[in-house]
Amino acid sequence: MGIRLEKIEKVVEEIVTKPELANLENPKGYIGFEPSGMLHLGTGLYWTNVVNLFAEQGVDMIILLADWHAQINDKLGGDLQRIRKAAEYMKHGFYSLGLKNNIKFVYASELVNDPGYWELLIKVAKSLTLPRLKRSLPIMGRKEEDAESDVSKLIYPLMQATDIFYMDLDIALGGMDQRHVHMMARDIYKKVGAKRFVAVHGPLITSLKGGNRMDPASKMSKSKLDSAIFIHDSPEEIKRKVNMAYCPEGEIESNPILDIYRIIIFNFYPDDIETMEVRIESAKKSYRNFNELAEDFKNKIIGAKALKEDLSERLIKILEPSREYFNKKPELMELVEGLK
């Protein structure tokens, strides 16, 4: 059975390309994460559901815990020991959200132990110009000029492209902020003797404080505690964060409350699975798609207060299994405290 595009298309932002994805047989896919902090709704909840969806359709999925990448990117002070503790926390976080047991975890440390990895990385480097390589730095939340003071930053995109080729992947998943490096790697696959892979990009959730979600500085971030809802936040903390979130009456663009409905609730947690309906009790109305809800919000038929109250209750319920998982494992909560 091939991959059913209609299921994937509904929950991601972009597929490069759809025909390639539809024609894959027994594909192998991955997504990479820097172990650098706590899991929030975007990294944790959204991607757990997407990775599970790909696995359900027969894709052999890998989650790469990119410890070396996190060190290059100065996460957790560049301390590999702390970064690897964060990686263990991430694994538990994904499992607490329902990640399927047949999905494999691989550490970047395992890949780089093979001299063949570095041989391939050199081929990748020889296939690129410096300007092209610099253009991919937004994947790590950096600007091109950041490499002027720390040349190690240029190793990061080289490693990310090498990861894909080294693991012989058919599908690479990532947020829209990963597009630059995926397109760079797709352009050079023949030069390094690899196969072309399909790039699948998911949306970014705007910071709870607002801003342009396509700007890496304005997306929900694990390093900015009040910009994100974390998977083990208490009910009180979820309510507090949702209540303080940017949500101007009638404004749809860069609205984090609406982002969460669009990206997470309608895609994965509707009130009715058959119709994918979401019912807002305060409005006494069910919505069959996000656009209907957005239109009512734009026309002020439903207000920010009602949406926030509804979303708070939904997230409290959705994240309850994760809270219970971590509350039963005090040693994990110690890890969480060490990541703040």
FIZAMI-14336 format. One line per 5 residues: their letters; for each residue x, y, z of N, C-alpha, C. Coordinates in steps of 0.1 Angstrom, whole numbers, plus 5000, padded with zeros to 4 digits. Layout:
N
a = X:Y:Z:X:Y:Z:X:Y:Z  ...
***
This chain:
340
mgirl = 5008:4988:5000:5000:5000:5000:5009:5012:5000  5006:5022:4991:5014:5034:4990:5009:5044:5000  5016:5055:5001:5013:5066:5010:5001:5073:5005  4991:5076:5014:4979:5083:5010:4981:5098:5011  4983:5104:5000:4986:5118:5000:4976:5127:5007
ekiek = 4963:5124:5006:4953:5132:5011:4954:5134:5026  4958:5123:5033:4960:5124:5048:4972:5133:5051  4983:5131:5044:4995:5139:5047:4992:5154:5043  4986:5157:5032:4984:5170:5027:4976:5179:5037  4967:5172:5045:4959:5180:5054:4966:5185:5066
vveei = 4978:5179:5069:4984:5182:5082:4998:5189:5080  5003:5190:5068:5016:5196:5066:5014:5209:5057  5025:5216:5056:5025:5229:5049:5029:5227:5034  5038:5218:5032:5044:5216:5019:5050:5202:5017  5049:5197:5005:5055:5184:5001:5063:5187:4988
vtkpe = 5076:5184:4988:5084:5186:4977:5091:5172:4973  5084:5165:4963:5072:5168:4956:5061:5158:4959  5049:5161:4956:5038:5151:4959:5039:5139:4950  5042:5140:4937:5043:5128:4929:5054:5118:4934  5065:5124:4938:5076:5116:4943:5072:5108:4956
lanle = 5064:5115:4965:5060:5109:4977:5050:5098:4974  5041:5100:4965:5031:5090:4962:5037:5078:4956  5048:5079:4949:5054:5068:4942:5064:5060:4950  5067:5064:4963:5077:5057:4971:5072:5043:4975  5081:5034:4975:5078:5020:4980:5087:5017:4991
npkgy = 5081:5012:5002:5089:5008:5014:5098:5019:5019  5093:5031:5020:5102:5043:5023:5107:5043:5037  5118:5051:5038:5125:5053:5051:5125:5068:5053  5120:5073:5065:5119:5087:5067:5125:5091:5081  5127:5104:5082:5133:5108:5095:5129:5123:5098
igfep = 5130:5126:5111:5130:5140:5115:5140:5142:5125  5147:5153:5125:5158:5155:5135:5154:5166:5145  5158:5165:5157:5156:5175:5168:5168:5177:5176  5171:5190:5178:5182:5193:5187:5177:5191:5202  5184:5183:5210:5180:5181:5224:5185:5193:5232
sgmlh = 5176:5203:5234:5181:5215:5239:5171:5222:5249  5161:5215:5252:5151:5221:5261:5138:5213:5262  5128:5219:5268:5115:5212:5270:5107:5211:5257  5099:5201:5256:5090:5199:5244:5078:5208:5245  5075:5215:5235:5063:5223:5235:5053:5218:5225
lgtgl = 5042:5225:5223:5031:5220:5214:5036:5217:5200  5045:5225:5195:5050:5223:5181:5059:5211:5180  5070:5212:5187:5080:5201:5186:5074:5188:5191  5067:5188:5202:5062:5176:5209:5049:5171:5203  5038:5179:5205:5025:5174:5202:5022:5173:5186
ywtnv = 5026:5183:5179:5023:5183:5165:5032:5172:5158  5045:5172:5161:5053:5162:5153:5051:5148:5158  5047:5145:5170:5044:5132:5174:5033:5126:5166  5023:5134:5164:5011:5130:5155:5015:5128:5141  5024:5137:5135:5028:5136:5121:5037:5123:5119
vnlfa = 5046:5121:5128:5055:5110:5127:5047:5097:5128  5037:5096:5137:5029:5085:5139:5021:5083:5126  5016:5093:5120:5008:5092:5107:5017:5086:5096  5029:5090:5095:5038:5084:5085:5041:5070:5088  5043:5067:5101:5045:5053:5104:5033:5044:5101
eqgvd = 5021:5049:5104:5009:5042:5101:5008:5038:5086  5014:5047:5078:5013:5044:5063:5025:5037:5058  5032:5030:5067:5042:5021:5062:5056:5027:5061  5058:5039:5065:5071:5045:5065:5080:5041:5077  5092:5036:5074:5101:5033:5085:5107:5045:5090
miill = 5102:5050:5102:5105:5063:5107:5116:5063:5117  5125:5073:5116:5136:5075:5126:5135:5089:5132  5137:5091:5145:5139:5104:5151:5153:5105:5154  5160:5115:5148:5174:5118:5151:5175:5127:5162  5182:5123:5173:5184:5132:5184:5198:5138:5181
adwha = 5198:5151:5176:5209:5157:5170:5218:5164:5181  5225:5155:5189:5233:5161:5200:5245:5169:5195  5252:5164:5185:5263:5172:5180:5259:5185:5174  5247:5185:5167:5242:5197:5161:5238:5207:5172  5233:5202:5183:5229:5211:5194:5242:5217:5200
qindk = 5253:5210:5201:5265:5215:5206:5271:5226:5197  5271:5224:5184:5275:5234:5174:5267:5247:5176  5254:5245:5179:5244:5256:5179:5244:5262:5193  5254:5258:5202:5255:5264:5215:5244:5262:5224  5236:5251:5222:5225:5249:5231:5230:5243:5244
lggdl = 5223:5247:5255:5226:5242:5268:5241:5245:5271  5246:5256:5266:5260:5260:5269:5270:5251:5261  5265:5244:5251:5274:5235:5244:5279:5223:5252  5273:5221:5263:5277:5210:5272:5270:5196:5267  5278:5188:5261:5273:5175:5255:5266:5166:5266
qrirk = 5271:5167:5278:5265:5158:5288:5251:5163:5291  5249:5176:5292:5235:5182:5294:5227:5179:5282  5233:5181:5270:5225:5179:5258:5220:5164:5257  5228:5155:5261:5224:5141:5260:5214:5137:5271  5214:5144:5282:5203:5143:5292:5190:5148:5286
aaeym = 5191:5159:5279:5180:5165:5273:5174:5155:5262  5183:5148:5255:5179:5138:5245:5170:5127:5252  5175:5122:5264:5167:5112:5271:5154:5117:5275  5153:5130:5280:5141:5136:5283:5131:5137:5271  5137:5140:5259:5129:5141:5247:5122:5128:5243
khgfy = 5130:5117:5245:5125:5104:5242:5113:5101:5250  5114:5103:5263:5103:5101:5272:5091:5111:5269  5094:5123:5265:5084:5132:5261:5076:5127:5250  5082:5123:5239:5075:5117:5228:5066:5105:5231  5072:5096:5239:5064:5085:5244:5052:5089:5252
slglk = 5054:5099:5260:5043:5103:5269:5031:5109:5260  5034:5113:5248:5024:5119:5239:5018:5108:5230  5023:5096:5231:5017:5085:5223:5025:5081:5211  5038:5084:5211:5047:5080:5200:5047:5065:5199  5045:5059:5187:5045:5045:5185:5058:5038:5188
nnikf = 5058:5026:5193:5070:5019:5198:5079:5015:5186  5073:5014:5174:5082:5009:5163:5090:5020:5156  5089:5032:5162:5097:5044:5157:5110:5044:5164  5121:5044:5156:5135:5043:5162:5141:5057:5165  5149:5057:5176:5157:5068:5179:5171:5066:5176
vyase = 5178:5076:5170:5192:5075:5166:5198:5088:5171  5210:5086:5177:5218:5098:5181:5227:5102:5170  5229:5115:5168:5239:5119:5159:5253:5114:5162  5256:5112:5175:5268:5107:5180:5271:5093:5174  5261:5085:5171:5262:5072:5165:5267:5073:5151
lvndp = 5261:5083:5144:5264:5084:5130:5279:5089:5128  5283:5098:5136:5296:5104:5134:5308:5095:5138  5305:5084:5144:5315:5074:5148:5321:5067:5136  5313:5068:5125:5318:5061:5113:5326:5070:5104  5338:5066:5100:5346:5075:5091:5339:5078:5078
gywel = 5330:5068:5074:5323:5070:5062:5314:5082:5062  5309:5086:5074:5301:5097:5075:5308:5110:5071  5321:5111:5076:5329:5123:5073:5334:5123:5059  5335:5111:5053:5339:5111:5039:5327:5116:5030  5315:5113:5034:5303:5118:5027:5301:5133:5030
likva = 5304:5137:5042:5303:5152:5045:5312:5160:5036  5324:5155:5034:5334:5162:5026:5328:5163:5011  5322:5152:5007:5316:5153:4993:5305:5163:4993  5297:5164:5003:5286:5174:5004:5293:5188:5004  5303:5190:5012:5310:5204:5012:5316:5207:4999
ksltl = 5321:5198:4991:5327:5201:4978:5317:5203:4968  5304:5200:4971:5293:5202:4961:5287:5216:4963  5291:5224:4972:5285:5236:4976:5294:5248:4975  5288:5260:4972:5295:5273:4974:5293:5278:4987  5302:5287:4992:5300:5293:5005:5287:5301:5006
prlkr = 5284:5310:4996:5271:5317:4997:5259:5308:4999  5259:5297:4991:5247:5288:4992:5247:5281:5006  5258:5278:5011:5258:5272:5025:5254:5282:5035  5258:5294:5034:5254:5304:5044:5239:5307:5043  5233:5306:5032:5218:5308:5030:5210:5298:5038
slpim = 5216:5287:5042:5209:5276:5049:5209:5278:5064  5217:5288:5069:5218:5290:5084:5205:5293:5091  5195:5298:5085:5182:5300:5093:5176:5287:5098  5181:5275:5093:5176:5262:5099:5179:5261:5114  5190:5268:5118:5194:5267:5132:5191:5280:5140
grkee = 5182:5288:5134:5179:5301:5141:5190:5311:5140  5199:5310:5130:5210:5319:5129:5209:5327:5116  5217:5338:5116:5218:5347:5104:5231:5344:5097  5232:5347:5085:5244:5344:5077:5257:5350:5083  5255:5362:5089:5267:5368:5095:5272:5361:5107
daesd = 5264:5352:5113:5268:5345:5125:5280:5337:5123  5282:5332:5110:5293:5323:5107:5306:5331:5106  5305:5344:5106:5317:5352:5105:5326:5351:5118  5318:5350:5129:5325:5350:5142:5327:5336:5147  5320:5326:5141:5321:5312:5146:5319:5303:5134
vskli = 5330:5299:5128:5329:5291:5115:5323:5277:5118  5322:5272:5130:5316:5259:5133:5302:5259:5129  5295:5271:5128:5281:5272:5124:5279:5266:5110  5289:5267:5102:5288:5262:5088:5288:5247:5088  5293:5241:5098:5293:5226:5098:5279:5221:5100
yplmq = 5271:5228:5107:5257:5224:5110:5249:5220:5097  5247:5229:5087:5240:5225:5075:5247:5213:5068  5260:5213:5068:5267:5202:5061:5264:5189:5068  5263:5189:5081:5259:5177:5088:5245:5173:5086  5236:5183:5085:5222:5179:5083:5219:5173:5069
atdif = 5226:5178:5059:5225:5172:5046:5231:5158:5046  5243:5157:5053:5250:5144:5053:5241:5134:5061  5234:5138:5071:5225:5129:5079:5216:5122:5069  5209:5130:5061:5199:5125:5052:5205:5115:5042  5217:5118:5036:5223:5110:5026:5229:5097:5033
ymdld = 5235:5099:5045:5242:5088:5051:5231:5077:5056  5220:5082:5060:5209:5072:5065:5201:5067:5053  5205:5071:5041:5198:5066:5028:5183:5068:5029  5179:5080:5032:5165:5083:5035:5157:5086:5022  5144:5083:5023:5135:5086:5012:5127:5099:5015
ialgg = 5125:5102:5028:5117:5113:5032:5124:5120:5044  5125:5133:5043:5130:5142:5054:5119:5151:5058  5115:5150:5071:5105:5159:5077:5112:5170:5084  5105:5182:5085:5110:5193:5093:5100:5204:5092  5102:5215:5100:5094:5227:5099:5098:5235:5087
mdqrh = 5089:5245:5084:5092:5253:5072:5106:5260:5074  5111:5261:5086:5124:5268:5088:5135:5259:5083  5132:5246:5080:5142:5237:5075:5143:5236:5060  5135:5244:5054:5133:5243:5039:5147:5246:5032  5154:5256:5036:5166:5260:5029:5176:5248:5028
vhmma = 5178:5241:5039:5188:5230:5039:5183:5218:5031  5170:5216:5031:5164:5205:5024:5165:5207:5009  5162:5220:5004:5163:5223:4990:5178:5222:4986  5187:5227:4995:5201:5226:4991:5205:5212:4989  5201:5203:4998:5205:5189:4997:5198:5182:4985
rdiyk = 5186:5186:4982:5180:5180:4970:5187:5184:4957  5193:5196:4957:5200:5201:4945:5213:5194:4943  5219:5188:4953:5233:5182:4952:5233:5167:4953  5221:5161:4954:5221:5146:4957:5229:5138:4946  5228:5142:4934:5235:5135:4923:5250:5136:4925
kvgak = 5255:5148:4929:5269:5151:4930:5276:5143:4941  5268:5139:4951:5274:5131:4962:5270:5116:4960  5264:5112:4949:5261:5098:4947:5250:5093:4955  5241:5101:4960:5229:5097:4968:5217:5097:4960  5206:5093:4966:5193:5093:4959:5185:5106:4963
rfvav = 5176:5110:4955:5168:5121:4958:5157:5118:4968  5155:5126:4978:5146:5124:4989:5134:5134:4987  5123:5131:4994:5112:5140:4994:5112:5148:5007  5110:5161:5006:5111:5170:5017:5096:5173:5021  5093:5171:5034:5079:5174:5039:5081:5184:5050
hgpli = 5074:5195:5048:5076:5206:5058:5063:5209:5065  5064:5210:5078:5052:5213:5087:5052:5228:5090  5040:5233:5095:5039:5247:5098:5046:5250:5111  5048:5263:5113:5054:5268:5126:5043:5275:5134  5043:5273:5147:5033:5279:5155:5038:5292:5160
tslkg = 5031:5303:5159:5035:5316:5164:5037:5316:5179  5047:5323:5183:5049:5325:5197:5037:5330:5204  5034:5326:5216:5022:5331:5224:5022:5346:5225  5034:5352:5223:5035:5367:5224:5032:5374:5211  5030:5366:5201:5027:5371:5187:5039:5373:5179
gnrmd = 5038:5379:5167:5049:5381:5158:5047:5372:5146  5056:5374:5136:5055:5366:5124:5061:5352:5126  5052:5342:5125:5057:5328:5128:5067:5323:5119  5069:5329:5107:5079:5324:5097:5093:5330:5101  5093:5340:5110:5105:5345:5115:5110:5336:5127
paskm = 5121:5329:5126:5126:5320:5137:5125:5326:5151  5127:5339:5151:5127:5346:5164:5112:5348:5170  5102:5345:5162:5088:5348:5166:5080:5335:5167  5086:5323:5165:5079:5311:5166:5079:5306:5181  5070:5297:5184:5070:5291:5197:5083:5285:5199
skskl = 5089:5288:5211:5103:5284:5213:5105:5278:5227  5113:5267:5228:5116:5261:5241:5125:5269:5250  5132:5279:5243:5141:5287:5251:5135:5300:5257  5122:5302:5252:5115:5314:5257:5102:5308:5264  5103:5307:5277:5093:5300:5285:5079:5304:5283
dsaif = 5077:5317:5282:5063:5323:5280:5059:5324:5266  5067:5319:5257:5063:5319:5243:5056:5306:5239  5056:5296:5248:5052:5282:5244:5044:5276:5256  5036:5266:5252:5029:5257:5261:5037:5244:5261  5042:5240:5272:5050:5227:5273:5041:5216:5276
ihdsp = 5046:5204:5272:5037:5192:5272:5033:5188:5286  5041:5192:5296:5038:5188:5310:5035:5200:5319  5031:5211:5312:5026:5222:5320:5013:5218:5328  5012:5224:5340:5000:5221:5348:4988:5228:5342  4976:5223:5346:4964:5230:5341:4964:5245:5344
eeikr = 4969:5249:5355:4969:5263:5359:4978:5271:5350  4990:5264:5347:5000:5271:5338:4994:5272:5324  4987:5262:5319:4982:5262:5306:4971:5274:5305  4963:5275:5315:4953:5285:5315:4960:5299:5315  4970:5300:5323:4977:5313:5324:4983:5317:5311
kvnma = 4990:5308:5305:4996:5311:5292:4987:5314:5281  4976:5306:5280:4966:5309:5270:4959:5322:5272  4956:5325:5285:4949:5338:5288:4958:5350:5284  4971:5349:5286:4980:5360:5283:4984:5361:5268  4981:5350:5260:4985:5349:5246:4980:5361:5238
ycpeg = 4987:5364:5228:4984:5375:5218:4972:5369:5210  4961:5377:5210:4949:5372:5203:4939:5384:5201  4943:5394:5193:4935:5406:5191:4922:5402:5184  4911:5408:5189:4898:5405:5184:4897:5407:5169  4893:5397:5161:4891:5398:5147:4903:5397:5138
eiesn = 4915:5395:5145:4927:5394:5137:4932:5380:5136  4934:5375:5123:4937:5361:5120:4952:5359:5119  4959:5368:5112:4973:5366:5109:4982:5366:5122  4991:5357:5122:5001:5356:5133:4994:5355:5146  4983:5348:5147:4975:5347:5159:4978:5333:5165
pildi = 4985:5332:5176:4989:5319:5181:4977:5310:5186  4967:5316:5190:4955:5308:5195:4949:5302:5182  4947:5309:5172:4942:5303:5159:4951:5293:5153  4964:5296:5154:4975:5287:5149:4973:5273:5156  4971:5273:5169:4969:5260:5176:4957:5252:5171
yriii = 4946:5260:5169:4934:5253:5164:4937:5248:5150  4943:5256:5141:4945:5252:5127:4955:5240:5126  4966:5241:5133:4977:5231:5132:4975:5218:5140  4969:5220:5152:4968:5208:5161:4953:5203:5163  4944:5212:5167:4931:5207:5171:4923:5202:5159
fnfyp = 4922:5209:5148:4914:5204:5137:4921:5192:5130  4934:5192:5130:4941:5181:5124:4941:5168:5132  4942:5169:5145:4944:5157:5153:4934:5154:5165  4927:5165:5169:4919:5163:5181:4905:5169:5180  4898:5166:5169:4884:5171:5167:4875:5164:5177
ddiet = 4863:5171:5179:4853:5164:5188:4847:5152:5182  4846:5153:5168:4840:5141:5161:4850:5137:5150  4855:5125:5152:4865:5120:5142:4859:5118:5128  4847:5114:5127:4841:5111:5114:4840:5124:5106  4835:5135:5112:4833:5147:5104:4844:5157:5107
mevri = 4853:5154:5116:4864:5163:5120:4858:5177:5125  4847:5176:5131:4841:5188:5136:4847:5192:5150  4847:5205:5152:4852:5211:5165:4841:5219:5170  4836:5216:5182:4824:5224:5187:4829:5234:5198  4825:5246:5196:4828:5257:5205:4816:5259:5213
esakk = 4815:5255:5225:4803:5255:5233:4798:5269:5235  4807:5279:5238:4803:5292:5241:4796:5299:5229  4799:5294:5217:4793:5299:5205:4781:5290:5201  4780:5279:5208:4769:5269:5205:4769:5266:5190  4781:5263:5185:4783:5260:5170:4794:5250:5168
syrnf = 4792:5241:5158:4803:5232:5154:4809:5237:5141  4822:5235:5140:4830:5239:5128:4836:5227:5121  4833:5226:5109:4838:5214:5101:4852:5216:5096  4857:5229:5096:4871:5231:5092:4875:5244:5098  4888:5246:5098:4894:5258:5104:4889:5271:5098
nelae = 4888:5271:5085:4884:5284:5078:4871:5289:5083  4861:5280:5086:4848:5285:5092:4850:5292:5105  4859:5286:5114:4862:5292:5127:4869:5305:5125  4879:5306:5116:4886:5318:5114:4877:5329:5109  4867:5326:5100:4858:5336:5095:4849:5341:5106
dfknk = 4844:5333:5114:4836:5337:5125:4844:5346:5135  4857:5343:5137:4865:5351:5146:4868:5365:5139  4871:5364:5126:4873:5377:5119:4861:5386:5119  4849:5380:5118:4837:5388:5119:4831:5391:5133  4839:5386:5143:4836:5389:5157:4823:5382:5161
iigak = 4820:5371:5155:4809:5363:5159:4813:5355:5171  4825:5351:5172:4831:5345:5183:4843:5353:5188  4845:5355:5201:4855:5364:5205:4867:5356:5211  4878:5364:5214:4890:5359:5219:4888:5352:5233  4880:5357:5242:4878:5352:5255:4872:5338:5254
alked = 4862:5336:5245:4856:5323:5243:4865:5313:5237  4873:5317:5227:4883:5308:5221:4894:5304:5232  4898:5313:5240:4909:5310:5249:4903:5300:5260  4891:5302:5265:4885:5293:5274:4884:5279:5269  4879:5278:5256:4877:5266:5250:4891:5259:5248
lserl = 4901:5266:5243:4914:5260:5240:4921:5255:5252  4920:5263:5263:4926:5259:5276:4921:5245:5280  4908:5243:5280:4902:5231:5284:4906:5219:5275  4907:5222:5262:4911:5212:5252:4926:5207:5255  4935:5217:5257:4949:5214:5259:4951:5207:5272
ikile = 4944:5211:5282:4945:5204:5295:4942:5190:5294  4931:5187:5287:4927:5173:5284:4937:5165:5276  4941:5171:5265:4950:5165:5255:4964:5161:5262  4969:5170:5270:4982:5169:5276:4982:5161:5289  4970:5157:5294:4969:5150:5307:4978:5137:5307
psrey = 4978:5129:5297:4987:5117:5297:5001:5120:5299  5006:5131:5293:5020:5135:5294:5023:5140:5309  5013:5148:5314:5015:5153:5328:5016:5141:5338  5007:5131:5336:5007:5119:5344:5020:5111:5343  5025:5110:5330:5037:5102:5328:5049:5108:5335
fnkkp = 5050:5122:5334:5061:5128:5341:5060:5129:5356  5047:5131:5361:5045:5131:5375:5048:5118:5382  5047:5107:5375:5050:5094:5380:5065:5091:5380  5073:5099:5373:5087:5097:5372:5095:5110:5377  5097:5111:5390:5103:5122:5396:5117:5125:5389
elmel = 5124:5115:5385:5137:5117:5380:5136:5125:5366  5125:5123:5359:5123:5130:5347:5121:5145:5349  5113:5148:5360:5110:5161:5364:5123:5169:5368  5132:5161:5374:5145:5167:5377:5153:5171:5364  5151:5162:5354:5157:5166:5341:5151:5179:5335
veglk = 5138:5180:5337:5130:5191:5332:5136:5204:5339  5137:5203:5352:5142:5215:5359:5156:5219:5354  5164:5209:5351:5178:5212:5346:5178:5218:5332  5167:5218:5325:5166:5223:5312:5162:5238:5311  5157:5243:5323:5151:5256:5323:5162:5267:5323
***
